[in-house]
Each structure stands twice: as structure tokens, then as C-alpha cells.
Amino acid sequence: QFVSRQHGVVQRQTILFVVGVFLVMGALVAVMWAMWRVLQRELALSRMKQAFVADVSHELKTPLALIRLFGETLLSGRVPTDEKKREYYEIITRESDRLTHLINNILDFARIDAGKKRYQFQPANIAGLIRETYEAYTAQLDHAQFEHQLVVADDLPEITCDRDAVAQALINLINNAMKYHDGGDRFLGIDVSRETRRGRHGVL
């Protein structure tokens, strides 16, 4: 009987030991899986950052080169007519705006990455904001040989938003349309209407 009890104790201890080993192994596997997922996310984020820096570096070169080229041309006094001078000034102004947009993108990316991006929400006339943003890019769209139009509904409600963030989002869409078009017909259309799907009361 004593031997039988001892045998039962050994069996229970063995079972507990095996269960404990499996629990520890399971916990280790779970920790390793979580670490692998974190590592994959960090690697993906690192690749995105590298791609972003490379893309921005490339994008910065073009406006800087054009500003320098046309600035030096104007300084040299070799521009024959006032009409040509105005064209060159417009190019410098347009490329300066483009450069400002790129720099703002970099600053926004840095603030978002650092968790310091703050939005200022306030009532806004969205129709006026979109018109202003679109009109600032019509010359650039014309220069890129795009047909373009803006259609804004008359019954838009006032919305609460961060004006700069909305303008930046629209600028990004416009720039992406120009940059990544498929080489066919060049058309960019912006349609702003009242959002009524599923009972919403906003702007689409």
C-alpha cells in the first residue's frame, strides 16, 4: 500500500512536471512569436522610413534645380522679353510652393513619428478651403498638361476640422495624381458634395 501511494505521488509529480514544462515552452513560444511580430513591424517601419527619405531627397532636387536654373537665367540678363521673365518668375514661385509643401510633409512625418502631431479642430468653411487649395495648384496642373475641374455643391454643411490637415491631404492627392498617372488622358477632378450615406451629416 505504501509503495502504491508512493507510485501515485511520483505519477502526479511527473504529470505536474510535464504540464509545467509544456506551459513554460508555450510561454516561450508565445514570447518569441510576439518578439518576431514586433521585429517584423520595426523592419517594415524602417523600410518605409528609408523609402520616404529616398523619395523626399529625390523630390527636393527637382524644385531646387529649377529655382536655381531660372534664378540664374534672370540674373544673367539674358531673358529677351518681359513675358519670358514673367514665365520664369511663375516657375520659381510654383517650385517654391512645391518645396514648401515637401518640407511641410517632412515636418508632419517627423511629428507623427514622434507622437507629437497635434490637430486644431474648429468650424470651417470647407468649400472655401478646398477652392483655395485647388486654385493654388491650377498653374502646376496646367504646366503638367492636366485637364482639371472642381465641382462644389451649394448645400455643404459647416464642418469641424483641422484646416491645415485637410489642405495637406488634398495637396497630397493632387500631387499623387500628377506623379502616378498611367500616361493616358491626364484629367483630375475634385467633386465635393454633402455626405448623406447611412444618415451621415458631413462632406464627401
Disulfide bonds with the S-S distance in Angstrom:
none
